[in-house]
């Protein structure tokens, strides 16, 4: 399997620092619920929270998790399964859903109403990778904070996997010859 580096760890960290500063500025001196989508966004979410805190704007983070499954192998299954639902009190608080990658938009299209039921004051999405070209019109979803816009290629590393492999890679890599 041939691979190539799309974004180095240093490039990823620099972009996350910028995103964290933006979020910290907007939510200065507020309580912010950060909803991490497992498993893919775990590294991104951790580093994003650290970047928000480094901005030193008094943002208080309430971290929660949701586990969403919509992939079968390297393809979207066309349906979303919630393996774990959030438990944090979101009523009246802003929520940022932290996602590793937005592809068709289906996962976030289905996740936002689930979060909305919990009464947050607002819902935004922070996605490390945004595959705009792959977005389906029936699942409109535009992240308020996007790390990198990428082409429809199959990517791994920094939390992103191929059948549970390669999450541990520091860089974000493309599997050559694999469209996604």
RAVEN-V631462 format. One record per pair of residues at least 4 apart in sequence whose C-alpha atoms are under 7 Angstrom apart, sorted by the first residue. I is the first residue (numbers start at 1). J is the second residue. D is the distance in whole Angstrom. If there is no record, write none. Layout:
i->I j->J d->D
i->I j->J d->D
This chain:
i->2 j->175 d->6
i->2 j->176 d->5
i->3 j->173 d->6
i->3 j->174 d->5
i->3 j->175 d->5
i->3 j->176 d->5
i->4 j->173 d->5
i->4 j->174 d->5
i->4 j->175 d->7
i->4 j->176 d->7
i->5 j->171 d->7
i->5 j->172 d->6
i->5 j->173 d->4
i->5 j->174 d->6
i->6 j->172 d->6
i->6 j->173 d->5
i->6 j->174 d->6
i->7 j->11 d->6
i->7 j->12 d->6
i->7 j->171 d->6
i->7 j->172 d->5
i->7 j->173 d->7
i->8 j->12 d->6
i->8 j->171 d->5
i->8 j->172 d->6
i->9 j->13 d->6
i->9 j->170 d->5
i->9 j->171 d->5
i->10 j->14 d->6
i->11 j->15 d->6
i->12 j->16 d->6
i->13 j->17 d->6
i->14 j->18 d->7
i->15 j->19 d->6
i->15 j->147 d->6
i->16 j->20 d->6
i->16 j->48 d->6
i->16 j->51 d->7
i->16 j->147 d->7
i->17 j->21 d->6
i->17 j->51 d->5
i->18 j->22 d->6
i->19 j->23 d->6
i->19 j->145 d->7
i->20 j->24 d->6
i->20 j->48 d->6
i->20 j->51 d->5
i->20 j->52 d->4
i->21 j->25 d->6
i->21 j->51 d->7
i->21 j->52 d->6
i->21 j->55 d->5
i->22 j->26 d->6
i->23 j->27 d->6
i->23 j->52 d->7
i->24 j->28 d->6
i->24 j->52 d->5
i->24 j->55 d->6
i->24 j->57 d->6
i->24 j->59 d->6
i->25 j->57 d->7
i->27 j->59 d->6
i->28 j->57 d->5
i->28 j->58 d->6
i->28 j->59 d->5
i->29 j->57 d->6
i->29 j->58 d->4
i->29 j->59 d->5
i->30 j->59 d->5
i->30 j->60 d->6
i->31 j->59 d->6
i->31 j->60 d->5
i->31 j->61 d->6
i->31 j->93 d->7
i->32 j->59 d->7
i->32 j->60 d->6
i->32 j->61 d->5
i->32 j->62 d->6
i->32 j->93 d->6
i->32 j->94 d->5
i->32 j->95 d->6
i->33 j->61 d->6
i->33 j->62 d->5
i->33 j->63 d->6
i->33 j->90 d->7
i->33 j->93 d->7
i->33 j->94 d->6
i->33 j->95 d->5
i->33 j->96 d->6
i->34 j->61 d->7
i->34 j->62 d->6
i->34 j->63 d->5
i->34 j->64 d->6
i->34 j->95 d->6
i->34 j->96 d->5
i->34 j->97 d->6
i->34 j->98 d->7
i->35 j->63 d->6
i->35 j->64 d->5
i->35 j->65 d->5
i->35 j->66 d->7
i->35 j->95 d->7
i->35 j->96 d->6
i->35 j->97 d->5
i->35 j->98 d->6
i->36 j->41 d->6
i->36 j->42 d->7
i->36 j->45 d->6
i->36 j->64 d->6
i->36 j->65 d->5
i->36 j->66 d->6
i->36 j->97 d->6
i->36 j->98 d->5
i->36 j->99 d->7
i->37 j->41 d->6
i->37 j->65 d->6
i->37 j->66 d->5
i->37 j->67 d->5
i->37 j->68 d->7
i->37 j->98 d->6
i->37 j->99 d->6
i->38 j->42 d->6
i->38 j->65 d->7
i->38 j->66 d->6
i->38 j->67 d->5
i->38 j->68 d->7
i->39 j->67 d->7
i->40 j->100 d->6
i->40 j->159 d->4
i->40 j->160 d->5
i->41 j->45 d->6
i->41 j->98 d->7
i->41 j->99 d->5
i->41 j->100 d->4
i->41 j->159 d->6
i->42 j->46 d->6
i->42 j->159 d->6
i->43 j->47 d->6
i->43 j->158 d->6
i->43 j->159 d->6
i->44 j->48 d->6
i->44 j->100 d->7
i->44 j->128 d->7
i->45 j->49 d->6
i->45 j->98 d->6
i->46 j->50 d->6
i->47 j->51 d->6
i->48 j->52 d->6
i->49 j->53 d->6
i->50 j->54 d->6
i->51 j->55 d->6
i->64 j->86 d->6
i->64 j->87 d->7
i->64 j->88 d->6
i->65 j->86 d->6
i->66 j->84 d->5
i->66 j->85 d->5
i->66 j->86 d->5
i->67 j->82 d->6
i->67 j->83 d->5
i->67 j->84 d->5
i->67 j->85 d->7
i->68 j->80 d->7
i->68 j->81 d->6
i->68 j->82 d->5
i->68 j->83 d->6
i->69 j->80 d->6
i->69 j->81 d->5
i->69 j->82 d->6
i->70 j->76 d->6
i->70 j->77 d->6
i->70 j->78 d->7
i->70 j->79 d->6
i->70 j->80 d->5
i->70 j->81 d->6
i->70 j->107 d->7
i->71 j->75 d->6
i->71 j->76 d->4
i->71 j->77 d->5
i->72 j->76 d->6
i->72 j->77 d->5
i->73 j->163 d->6
i->74 j->162 d->7
i->74 j->180 d->7
i->75 j->180 d->7
i->80 j->107 d->6
i->90 j->118 d->6
i->90 j->119 d->6
i->90 j->120 d->5
i->91 j->118 d->6
i->91 j->119 d->4
i->91 j->120 d->5
i->92 j->119 d->6
i->92 j->120 d->5
i->92 j->121 d->5
i->93 j->120 d->5
i->93 j->121 d->5
i->94 j->120 d->6
i->94 j->121 d->5
i->94 j->122 d->5
i->94 j->123 d->6
i->95 j->120 d->6
i->95 j->122 d->6
i->95 j->123 d->5
i->95 j->124 d->6
i->96 j->123 d->6
i->96 j->124 d->5
i->96 j->125 d->5
i->96 j->126 d->7
i->97 j->124 d->6
i->97 j->125 d->5
i->97 j->126 d->6
i->98 j->125 d->6
i->98 j->126 d->5
i->98 j->127 d->6
i->99 j->126 d->6
i->99 j->127 d->5
i->99 j->128 d->7
i->100 j->127 d->5
i->100 j->128 d->5
i->100 j->129 d->6
i->101 j->127 d->6
i->101 j->128 d->6
i->101 j->129 d->5
i->101 j->130 d->6
i->102 j->127 d->7
i->102 j->129 d->6
i->102 j->130 d->5
i->102 j->131 d->6
i->103 j->130 d->7
i->103 j->131 d->5
i->103 j->134 d->6
i->103 j->135 d->6
i->104 j->134 d->5
i->104 j->135 d->4
i->104 j->136 d->5
i->104 j->139 d->7
i->105 j->109 d->6
i->105 j->135 d->6
i->105 j->136 d->7
i->105 j->139 d->5
i->105 j->140 d->6
i->105 j->141 d->6
i->106 j->110 d->6
i->106 j->139 d->6
i->107 j->111 d->6
i->108 j->112 d->6
i->108 j->141 d->7
i->109 j->139 d->6
i->109 j->140 d->7
i->109 j->141 d->7
i->111 j->115 d->6
i->112 j->116 d->6
i->113 j->117 d->6
i->116 j->120 d->6
i->124 j->143 d->7
i->124 j->144 d->6
i->125 j->143 d->5
i->125 j->144 d->6
i->125 j->145 d->6
i->126 j->143 d->6
i->126 j->144 d->6
i->126 j->145 d->5
i->126 j->146 d->6
i->127 j->143 d->6
i->127 j->145 d->6
i->127 j->146 d->5
i->127 j->147 d->6
i->128 j->146 d->6
i->128 j->147 d->4
i->128 j->148 d->6
i->129 j->146 d->6
i->129 j->147 d->6
i->129 j->148 d->5
i->129 j->149 d->6
i->129 j->150 d->7
i->130 j->146 d->6
i->130 j->148 d->6
i->130 j->149 d->5
i->130 j->150 d->6
i->131 j->135 d->7
i->131 j->149 d->6
i->131 j->150 d->5
i->131 j->151 d->6
i->131 j->152 d->6
i->132 j->149 d->7
i->133 j->151 d->7
i->133 j->152 d->7
i->134 j->152 d->6
i->152 j->179 d->6
i->152 j->180 d->5
i->153 j->174 d->7
i->153 j->178 d->6
i->153 j->179 d->5
i->153 j->180 d->5
i->154 j->174 d->6
i->154 j->175 d->6
i->154 j->178 d->6
i->154 j->179 d->6
i->154 j->180 d->5
i->155 j->160 d->7
i->155 j->172 d->7
i->155 j->173 d->5
i->155 j->174 d->4
i->155 j->175 d->6
i->156 j->160 d->5
i->156 j->161 d->5
i->156 j->162 d->7
i->156 j->166 d->6
i->156 j->167 d->7
i->156 j->172 d->6
i->156 j->173 d->5
i->156 j->174 d->6
i->157 j->161 d->6
i->157 j->166 d->5
i->157 j->167 d->5
i->157 j->168 d->6
i->157 j->169 d->4
i->157 j->170 d->6
i->157 j->171 d->6
i->157 j->172 d->5
i->157 j->173 d->6
i->158 j->167 d->6
i->158 j->168 d->6
i->158 j->169 d->5
i->158 j->170 d->5
i->158 j->171 d->6
i->158 j->172 d->6
i->159 j->167 d->4
i->159 j->168 d->6
i->160 j->167 d->5
i->161 j->165 d->5
i->161 j->166 d->5
i->161 j->167 d->5
i->162 j->166 d->7
